[in-house]
Amino acid sequence: MTARNLMNPELVTLRPTDTVATAATHILKHHLRHLAVVD
């Protein structure tokens, strides 16, 4: 098994200026446990 088999090709990210409400929306919509914040 490789990382490719485990990865999600549709990465969801946030910007530092996004709100907590935006983060919550992504978490609920995509059934996520973690979000990357990318500057």
C-alpha angles and dihedrals in degrees: 000000000000134000087258089066091054102039128099108226091201100071114190114210138176132212120231088249095056117109128243087247090059090050091049091050092053092045092052097039096049099031092239132167097190136031128196117228108211124190 
